[in-house]
């Protein structure tokens, strides 16, 4: 066993936010601590913050650098990982550069596409800023081969793999939510209800049965008005969410901008086949035609996925281990003291 780390993770995405980045970082933190490492996470909950414009669930730290430096000095890490490109990420990047500390980063979110979808900001502008942010990192961790190829083509350097996992004891084929009173088949989406998730591409489809949406976000009220036949169930956590995955007939993932999509693994672990577009994320997860269908015609993908194998979906998910993800993450970190 290698020497224990004293790791600092700085992230603009942290509890009480509910998303894939938070789930990934919280899982890594738990596993590293179980491994014997000391891990400190500094998130926006420790600072004065303001809601992100258009997305009140996400709060952004206001002028965090001075307080962040004090917290860093009190902890004195031997390795630093900067998880996000928000105010805390930029502040920690500046601290590391001034102190000549090496650090790693991760590319979790295609902010260029998000900002273009939400605010019309030209993607080329955002990609330039993102390249600048990650350029000094000793390693830029990215979850999938297609994302790593994309980043390399866009001029990112030192891009390294960091896969994802799924909690196989939590997400499993049984027990299943019966969805009483709703016509079958059940086509399920779970995740943020926001414009970048491209939910209208799913909700507008002419499909048999019932479309079900689990999750919340800034676009929920609008989509509920536009698609009254769909069932919006809000947040579901713990066993309730797992039962919902297992009770669905097809998990539909309409996003074109996710870098991985942990929900894909959660659905597959629950035995539920996937329908999605053939883009980064689904292309790297749904690699077996028995477990899902990727097609630019999302309706055709949904209908064909009904005949996929639930047993094969579960077996495929079993190959994605959080233990392997933790080992890969830990090996990529750069120690500078202690």
N, C-alpha and C positions, 0 to 999 in steps of 0.2 A: 504494500500500500504506500502510495506517494505521501510526502509530507503534507500535513493539513494546510489548507489555505485560510487566509484572512481576507475574505472577498467583500468588496463593496459593489453593489448593483445600484445604479442610479437610473430611475425610470419616471417618465411622465405618465405612464399607464400603471395604475395600481388600485387596489381596493379603495373604495367600494365600486369602482368600475367593473363591469362584467364583459369581458371579451377574451379573445384567444391569446393576446399578449399577456394579460394578467394571469390567465390560467397557466400559461407556459412558465412565466417567471415564478409564480408561487409554487408550482410543482418542482422547478429546479431548486428553489430555496429549501424546500422541505427535504429533498433528496440529498442535497449537498450537506446539509446539517446532519442527516442520518449517516452520511459517509464519514463524518468527523470534522468537517470544515466549519469555520465560523463565517456566517454570512449576515451582512447588514444590508437592508434595502431602504433606500431613501426615495420616497415618492412625494407627490404633491400634497398629501395629507399633513405634512409637517410645516407647510408654508401658508402664508396668505395666498389666496387663489381667487381666480375669476372663472366663471363658466366659459367654455369654448364657444365662440359665436356659432349659433345654429345647432349646438349640441350640448345642452346644459348638463347632461350627465357626466361630461368630461370637464374636469377643472384643471386649470393651468396655473402653475406657481407664478407669482408676481415678484420680479426683481429678486431672484433667489440666491444670487452668487455669494453674498457676504455670509448669510446664515449657512448656506451649503458648505462653505469653506470651514466654518467653525465645526460643523458636524463631522466633516472629513478629518479634521485635525484631532477631534476627540476619539475617533475610531482608529485611525492610522492603519489603513489596509495594506496588504502586500500585493493585491491585484484589484484592478478596476474594470468593471464592465458597464458601458453606457448603452442602455437598451433602446432609447428613443431619441428622436430629433426635436423634442420640444424644449421649453425654457430650461428645464433641469438638465437635459442632455447637453445643450449648448453651454450652460454654466459649468458643468463638470468637465466638458471638453476644454474650456478655457483654463480651468484650474490645472488639469493634467499637462497642458502645453506649457504653462508658465513654470511648473515644477519639474518639467522634463520626465513625467511619469508615463510609461507606456500604458495603453489601454486597448480594449477591444470594444467593438460595437456590433449591433445586429440590425439586419434589414427586415423588419416585421411588416411594414405597411407601404404600399405604393401611394405615398402622399401626392405625387405628381398627378396621378389619375384622379384621386379624391378631390384635390383642389380644383382640377379642371371641371369635374362633375358638379361640384358644389358652388364654385364661385367664378368659373370661367377663366381661371388663371392658366395661361399657356403652359403646357406640360414641360416644354423645354426649359422654361425659367426655373421651375421647381426641381427638375433633375440636376440643373447646374448647382443649386444650393445643396442638394443632397450629396452630390459628389464632393463638394467642398467640406461638408460636415464629416464625412467618413474617411476622407483622404489621409488624415494623420493616424488612423487606427492601425494597430499591428495586425488585426484580423477583422474582417467584416463577415459576420456569420449570417448565412442564408440557408433556408430550410430545404430547398429542392434543387435538383440539377437544372431545371428550366429557369428558375429564378437566378441561379448563379451564372448561367450563360447570358441571360438578359443583362445582369449587372455588368458583367465583363464587357459586353458589347457597348454599354453606355459609358465605359471608361472607369469603372470602379476597379480597384486593385486589391490584392491580398484577400480575395473572397474565399471563405472557408465553409465547409459543410457543417450544418447543425440540424439534425433531423428532429422530428417530433414523435411523441408517443401518445398512448391512450390508456386510461385506467380501465383495464379489462375486468376488474372486479366490480366496478361501478356500472359500466356500460355493458350490458349483456342481453341476450335474446329473451330472457324471461326475468321478471314478470312483464306483461304487455298491457299497455293502456287500451281498453276496449273501444274508446271513443264512442260510447253509447249514443245512439240517436243520430249519428252522422253517417250519411251514405258512404259506402266503400266504392272504390279504393280511397285510402287516405294518402294524399300527397302533402308531405310535411316540409316546412322550412323552419330552421331554428337559428337564431343569431340576432345581430343588431338589425333594427328596422330603420334603415338609413339609405339615402339616395345611392351611395356607392355600392350597395349590395344588389342593386338592379332588380329589386323584388317585383316591379311591375312586369318584367319579362316573364315571370312565373304566374303572377296573379291574373294576367290577361289571357292566359292560355285556355283554350276550350278543352277541358278534361272531364272525364267522368268522375263521379264520387265527390270528394270534398278536399278543398285546399285549406290547410291549417298552418298558421303562423305562430311560432313561439318566440317570444322576445319582445323588446320594446326599443323605442328610439324616436328621433325627431320626425320621421315620416309616417309614424303609425296612424295618427288621426286622419291624415290625407288619404292614405291607402285604404283605411276602413270605409271612408266615404265613397271612394272610387270603386271599391270591390266589396259590396255588402254581402255577397254570397260566401266570401272567405271567412274562416273562423280565426279571430285574433285572440289568443289565450294569454298574452302577456308573459312575464318571466316565469319560468319553472326551474327549480333547482333540485339538487340532490336526487333522491329516488324518483321524484315526480318527472323530472326531465328525462331520466333514463327510460322510464316506462313509456313515455311519449315516443321517443325514438323507436323503441322496440315495437310499439303498437302501430306504427305507420307502415304503409305498403311500399312507398318510395320516398326517399329523402331527395328534395330538389334544391340544388345549389346554383342560383342564377348569377352569382357574382362573377365579374370578369377581372376584378382588381385584387383579389386576395393573393397573398404570397404562399399560403398553404391551405388553410381551412381546417382547423382542428375538428370542426363539426362533422367533416367528412369521415374522419376516423371514428368519432363517437357513434355516428349512424351505422357504419359498417360493423363496429364491435357489437352493436345491438341487433345485428342480423338484417339490417335494412339496406337494400340496394340504393344506389345513387344515380340521379340524372343530373347532368351538368353540361356546360359548354366546354369545348376542348381548349382550355386555357391553363396558365400557370396555376398550380394547386391541384385541381382535378386531374390534369395530365400526369402528375407525379404520384398521386394517391390511387386513382382508379386505373390501375395498370392491367387488370384482368377483366376480359369481357363478361365473365360470369358474375361479376359483382356490381356492375353498373354500366351505364351507357353515356358516352360523351358525344354530343352532336350539336352543330350549329342550329338545328331544328330542335328546340328544347321540348316541344310537345312530343315529337317522335321519340326523343330520349326518354321522356317520362313513361310513355306507353310501353316501350320496349323493355324498360327496367322492371316492369311488373313481372316479367318472366325470368328475372335473374334469380340466382340461388342465394337464399338467406344463409345457408350453411357455409357457402364459399365466402360470403361477405364477412362472417365472423372469423373464419380461418385466416383471411387476408389481414384483418386488423390485428390479429395476434402476433404478426411479424413486427409491429411497431411498438417498441419498448421504450418507456421513459428511462429505464436504467441505461440503455444504450445512448439515449439522448443526453443524459447527464454526463456520461463518460466523455462523449464527444465535446460537449460544452466545456467541461473541466480541462480537457487536454489542450483546448485552444486558448484558454486564458494565459495571460503573460504575467509572470511574477516579477516584482521589482524590488522587494525588500522583505524583511521578516524572516 
